Amino acid sequence: MNIAAVTGGTVVTPGRRVRADVHIRDGKVFAIGDHPAADGPQLDATGCYVLPGGVDPHCHLMAGARPATAAAARGGTTTVLSFTSPAAGERDLAALLRNRAELDRDGAAVDVGLHAAIYDPDHLTPDDLVAAKRAGAAAIKIFLAYPELGIMCSTRRLYELMSAAAQAGLLVQVHCENAPLIDALTAAALRAGAGPAGTGRSGARIFADTRPPEVEEEAVARTLAVASLTGAACYLVHLSTAGALDQVRLARQRRAPRIFAEVCTHHLLFDDSRYAGADAERYLVAPPLRARPHVEALWAGLADGTIDTIGSDHCQVRSMTVGSLADAGHRYRYGLAGVGPRLPALLSAAAARGLPIERVMQLAAENPARAFGHYPAKGALAPGSDADVVVFDPSGGSVLPENGFGDGTGASVYAGLAVRGQVRDVLLRGQPIVHAGAIVNQQHGRYLPVLARGSTPSPRGQPPGPHGPEPPGAGDALAGKPAGPPMRLDVSPNAR
């Protein structure tokens, strides 16, 4: 069954909000406004927000795409962009082609695009980059960390790959941590007698304590310097410190090439006090959770436009420590799942802080789609966009489930978190995939290749229009009066 119209809700379109109906034809938004009654099934959204489907730019879900994408759907995310997962001895391009074939064969609940994770940077050729783009990848990801895994990229190789990627038209994503410095800090901690038992530096917290803010901030500065020299657009993944955001601001003041700054849900909702308890290992992630002042700095960056996107960094399978830490008895798993909770948690936390819902959807849908070449088909409700629609009921509250919306990873770190409102219905290209919070269609998703480079996210959190591209005809099709100044999520859409 395809829905012909979503009626009676408050529609969040690029940069504005309007009480209107969303009319759908052939899986795409046909019009937004007051039009003759749709010929076909209608979805009543009275009292609710009508949002574009979320776009999660940062996932590692190929080990379990079916359950992970079903969880994404239940949480209001209709497009996930996942990193490939090269197997031992597998070439990076081969992994991209294999993962693409797996999606074509096995299907998914939502649309899935792929980023090419680069595990063997020294043997990646310019022809490989061109082939990756032809296969539909939007970006490659380079790691400045994890020498113990054999995937670390040197600064010289970063320069060479950024130069080649700029020629190929690929965005370069960079995991920014200074690996030699982490190694030195780890060696010092082990010499000081840190042991595997207990809490604090003698337990799982050693993983976090040996990745302090300076480790990230140095690598961010280095990456931005290389990007400036090569003219490459770069995307800084999972930034977690105040100093990292300061580096982004400084580079932009110097008119550096395009820079995209991403933060992740867990760095916004949790702080490093989680490492003080007996369950510290449950919250291990790289970069680690930070002290409260860094969390507040991230929220400030969301409000002032420094940050462009919010991802989940969903890990379908947690990684195990190897190298000197493991050799000393520190065998811990790290990485967090969160593709399902991402959007409900963000909407609730943003409401509590007074961040308008338009800005949340810019960060969680529009800008990720822009950055990776999927806008305006994805990330927006506008004529010609895919009819990926979320009906979000802001009334009342809900509690995030124990199982992460059924993502197959076990107990969620977000379990039990009380949030405002709930995702009620989700459409993917006009087809219902979630109703009353339950998945109703797990086979409607498809592989999402990139056909063209995306446009730059709207600067400083401002809406499109004079500051950036707007979908063709968006203004003409908006019938009715915009709903006024940004409204807090805890106010009913019908309260005027």
Secondary structure by P-SEA (a helix, b strand, c coil): ccccccccccccccccccbbbbbbccccccccccccccccbbbbbcccccccccccccccccccaaaaaaaaaaacccbbbbbbbbcccccaaaaaaaaaaaaaacccccbbbbbbbccccccccaaaaaaaaaacccbbbbbcccccccccccaaaaaaaaaaaaaabbbbbbbcccaaaaaaaaaaaaaaccccccccccccaaaaaaacaaaaaaaaaaaaaaaaaacbbbbbcccccaaaaaaaaaaaaacccbbbbbbccccccccccccccccccccccccccccaaaaaaaaaaaaaccccccccccccbbbbbcccccccccbbbbbbbcccaaaaaaaaaaaaacccaaaaaaaccaaaaaacccccccccccccccccccccccccccccccccccccccccccccccccccccbbbcccccccccccccccccccbbbbcccccccccccccccccccccccccccccccccccccccccccccc
